[in-house]
Amino acid sequence: MKTLTHARTCVYNVNYHLVWSVKYRRKVLDNRIETRLKEIFQAVANEKDFIVQKVEVGEQDHVHLFVSAHPKVAPSYMVKMLKGISGRKLFMEYPELKEKLWKGQLWNRSFYLETVGSISEETIKQYIDKQKKGG
């Protein structure tokens, strides 16, 4: 079922699948760091006004997130906040990370982004086609 959010000027259902990896694909996201990382992600989302629906760490070297946000919140902004704040906090709280990531960067610079909807592209195209006059 669709989750529609009613804001002052719009109704929306905007979701993203985000993925990024640890610098050099180092396997540093053990259970204890993973638990803390998930807490940090939730705190960042709450502070920056978006929602982290789900987070999982894969093979201790990358993360998958399912996030939702108001249309005014750019996906690149969410990634920047999540990566920047979590990287800084984890380095401060777990100084041993610097042994495997000596340049002071936890995350790889790139990321994967995919929009996630409850309706397929084909369904939307068919709906729009039916809007033609006389159709």
C-alpha positions as YAML, in Angstrom:
chain: A
units: angstrom
residues:
- id: 1
  name: MET
  ca: [0.00, 0.00, 0.00]
- id: 2
  name: LYS
  ca: [1.22, 3.50, -0.83]
- id: 3
  name: THR
  ca: [2.35, 5.73, 2.00]
- id: 4
  name: LEU
  ca: [1.32, 9.25, 1.11]
- id: 5
  name: THR
  ca: [2.61, 12.15, 3.15]
- id: 6
  name: HIS
  ca: [0.55, 15.31, 3.30]
- id: 7
  name: ALA
  ca: [2.60, 18.49, 3.51]
- id: 8
  name: ARG
  ca: [1.47, 22.09, 3.39]
- id: 9
  name: THR
  ca: [1.84, 22.48, -0.38]
- id: 10
  name: CYS
  ca: [1.94, 18.91, -1.69]
- id: 11
  name: VAL
  ca: [1.14, 15.25, -1.19]
- id: 12
  name: TYR
  ca: [4.07, 12.96, -1.88]
- id: 13
  name: ASN
  ca: [5.61, 9.52, -1.75]
- id: 14
  name: VAL
  ca: [9.31, 10.05, -2.48]
- id: 15
  name: ASN
  ca: [11.67, 7.17, -1.67]
- id: 16
  name: TYR
  ca: [15.26, 6.28, -2.52]
- id: 17
  name: HIS
  ca: [17.53, 3.26, -2.34]
- id: 18
  name: LEU
  ca: [21.04, 4.46, -1.47]
- id: 19
  name: VAL
  ca: [24.23, 2.40, -1.46]
- id: 20
  name: TRP
  ca: [27.83, 3.33, -0.78]
- id: 21
  name: SER
  ca: [30.96, 1.57, 0.34]
- id: 22
  name: VAL
  ca: [33.77, 2.00, 2.81]
- id: 23
  name: LYS
  ca: [36.93, 3.55, 1.35]
- id: 24
  name: TYR
  ca: [39.11, 0.86, -0.26]
- id: 25
  name: ARG
  ca: [36.26, -1.62, 0.52]
- id: 26
  name: ARG
  ca: [37.86, -2.25, 3.91]
- id: 27
  name: LYS
  ca: [35.75, -4.60, 6.03]
- id: 28
  name: VAL
  ca: [35.53, -2.37, 9.10]
- id: 29
  name: LEU
  ca: [31.78, -2.28, 9.77]
- id: 30
  name: ASP
  ca: [31.70, -5.01, 12.43]
- id: 31
  name: ASN
  ca: [28.61, -5.59, 14.60]
- id: 32
  name: ARG
  ca: [29.51, -2.97, 17.19]
- id: 33
  name: ILE
  ca: [30.23, -0.26, 14.60]
- id: 34
  name: GLU
  ca: [27.16, -1.30, 12.58]
- id: 35
  name: THR
  ca: [24.91, -0.78, 15.61]
- id: 36
  name: ARG
  ca: [26.35, 2.67, 16.24]
- id: 37
  name: LEU
  ca: [26.20, 3.57, 12.54]
- id: 38
  name: LYS
  ca: [22.48, 2.81, 12.43]
- id: 39
  name: GLU
  ca: [21.93, 5.04, 15.47]
- id: 40
  name: ILE
  ca: [23.88, 7.86, 13.83]
- id: 41
  name: PHE
  ca: [21.94, 7.53, 10.57]
- id: 42
  name: GLN
  ca: [18.62, 7.77, 12.45]
- id: 43
  name: ALA
  ca: [19.80, 10.82, 14.40]
- id: 44
  name: VAL
  ca: [21.01, 12.57, 11.23]
- id: 45
  name: ALA
  ca: [17.72, 11.87, 9.46]
- id: 46
  name: ASN
  ca: [15.71, 13.22, 12.39]
- id: 47
  name: GLU
  ca: [17.82, 16.36, 12.55]
- id: 48
  name: LYS
  ca: [17.83, 16.98, 8.78]
- id: 49
  name: ASP
  ca: [14.14, 16.24, 8.24]
- id: 50
  name: PHE
  ca: [14.06, 12.98, 6.28]
- id: 51
  name: ILE
  ca: [13.32, 9.37, 7.21]
- id: 52
  name: VAL
  ca: [15.60, 6.36, 7.20]
- id: 53
  name: GLN
  ca: [13.14, 3.49, 6.77]
- id: 54
  name: LYS
  ca: [15.72, 0.69, 6.72]
- id: 55
  name: VAL
  ca: [19.51, 0.28, 6.92]
- id: 56
  name: GLU
  ca: [21.64, -2.80, 6.45]
- id: 57
  name: VAL
  ca: [25.38, -3.30, 6.28]
- id: 58
  name: GLY
  ca: [26.63, -5.69, 3.61]
- id: 59
  name: GLU
  ca: [29.78, -7.77, 4.03]
- id: 60
  name: GLN
  ca: [31.13, -5.25, 6.57]
- id: 61
  name: ASP
  ca: [32.16, -2.92, 3.72]
- id: 62
  name: HIS
  ca: [29.06, -1.20, 2.34]
- id: 63
  name: VAL
  ca: [25.63, 0.07, 3.37]
- id: 64
  name: HIS
  ca: [22.14, -0.07, 1.86]
- id: 65
  name: LEU
  ca: [19.54, 2.47, 2.95]
- id: 66
  name: PHE
  ca: [15.88, 2.97, 2.13]
- id: 67
  name: VAL
  ca: [15.06, 6.63, 2.78]
- id: 68
  name: SER
  ca: [12.04, 8.89, 2.31]
- id: 69
  name: ALA
  ca: [11.94, 12.66, 2.10]
- id: 70
  name: HIS
  ca: [9.94, 15.72, 1.18]
- id: 71
  name: PRO
  ca: [10.49, 16.65, -2.50]
- id: 72
  name: LYS
  ca: [12.45, 19.75, -1.40]
- id: 73
  name: VAL
  ca: [15.17, 17.53, 0.14]
- id: 74
  name: ALA
  ca: [17.74, 16.60, -2.50]
- id: 75
  name: PRO
  ca: [18.99, 13.01, -2.44]
- id: 76
  name: SER
  ca: [22.57, 14.27, -2.73]
- id: 77
  name: TYR
  ca: [22.03, 16.36, 0.41]
- id: 78
  name: MET
  ca: [20.86, 13.29, 2.34]
- id: 79
  name: VAL
  ca: [23.90, 11.31, 1.19]
- id: 80
  name: LYS
  ca: [26.25, 14.18, 2.06]
- id: 81
  name: MET
  ca: [24.80, 14.51, 5.56]
- id: 82
  name: LEU
  ca: [24.68, 10.77, 6.26]
- id: 83
  name: LYS
  ca: [28.20, 10.08, 5.02]
- id: 84
  name: GLY
  ca: [29.83, 13.20, 6.43]
- id: 85
  name: ILE
  ca: [28.39, 13.11, 9.93]
- id: 86
  name: SER
  ca: [28.64, 9.33, 10.35]
- id: 87
  name: GLY
  ca: [32.24, 9.29, 9.13]
- id: 88
  name: ARG
  ca: [33.29, 12.05, 11.50]
- id: 89
  name: LYS
  ca: [31.52, 10.52, 14.51]
- id: 90
  name: LEU
  ca: [32.76, 7.00, 13.89]
- id: 91
  name: PHE
  ca: [36.38, 8.15, 13.58]
- id: 92
  name: MET
  ca: [36.06, 10.04, 16.87]
- id: 93
  name: GLU
  ca: [34.36, 7.16, 18.69]
- id: 94
  name: TYR
  ca: [36.45, 4.34, 17.19]
- id: 95
  name: PRO
  ca: [40.01, 5.65, 16.72]
- id: 96
  name: GLU
  ca: [41.15, 2.16, 15.63]
- id: 97
  name: LEU
  ca: [39.43, 2.82, 12.29]
- id: 98
  name: LYS
  ca: [42.36, 5.07, 11.40]
- id: 99
  name: GLU
  ca: [44.63, 2.02, 11.28]
- id: 100
  name: LYS
  ca: [42.77, 0.67, 8.23]
- id: 101
  name: LEU
  ca: [41.66, 4.02, 6.80]
- id: 102
  name: TRP
  ca: [44.72, 6.20, 7.25]
- id: 103
  name: LYS
  ca: [43.57, 9.24, 5.24]
- id: 104
  name: GLY
  ca: [40.71, 10.02, 7.60]
- id: 105
  name: GLN
  ca: [37.90, 9.11, 5.20]
- id: 106
  name: LEU
  ca: [35.49, 6.34, 6.07]
- id: 107
  name: TRP
  ca: [33.41, 6.37, 2.91]
- id: 108
  name: ASN
  ca: [34.17, 6.10, -0.78]
- id: 109
  name: ARG
  ca: [33.31, 9.36, -2.59]
- id: 110
  name: SER
  ca: [30.74, 7.80, -4.92]
- id: 111
  name: PHE
  ca: [27.30, 6.39, -4.20]
- id: 112
  name: TYR
  ca: [24.43, 4.58, -5.92]
- id: 113
  name: LEU
  ca: [20.96, 6.13, -5.99]
- id: 114
  name: GLU
  ca: [17.72, 4.69, -7.27]
- id: 115
  name: THR
  ca: [14.25, 6.09, -6.94]
- id: 116
  name: VAL
  ca: [11.74, 3.70, -5.48]
- id: 117
  name: GLY
  ca: [8.06, 3.98, -6.29]
- id: 118
  name: SER
  ca: [4.95, 2.00, -5.70]
- id: 119
  name: ILE
  ca: [3.90, 2.19, -9.36]
- id: 120
  name: SER
  ca: [5.89, 0.89, -12.31]
- id: 121
  name: GLU
  ca: [7.12, 3.12, -15.13]
- id: 122
  name: GLU
  ca: [4.89, 1.24, -17.57]
- id: 123
  name: THR
  ca: [1.78, 1.87, -15.45]
- id: 124
  name: ILE
  ca: [2.53, 5.62, -15.32]
- id: 125
  name: LYS
  ca: [3.07, 5.77, -19.10]
- id: 126
  name: GLN
  ca: [-0.22, 3.96, -19.72]
- id: 127
  name: TYR
  ca: [-2.06, 6.29, -17.33]
- id: 128
  name: ILE
  ca: [-0.63, 9.38, -19.06]
- id: 129
  name: ASP
  ca: [-1.50, 7.97, -22.49]
- id: 130
  name: LYS
  ca: [-5.14, 7.61, -21.34]
- id: 131
  name: GLN
  ca: [-5.25, 11.31, -20.48]
- id: 132
  name: LYS
  ca: [-5.28, 12.30, -24.17]
- id: 133
  name: LYS
  ca: [-8.47, 14.02, -25.27]
- id: 134
  name: GLY
  ca: [-10.98, 11.51, -26.46]
- id: 135
  name: GLY
  ca: [-8.86, 8.64, -25.11]
...
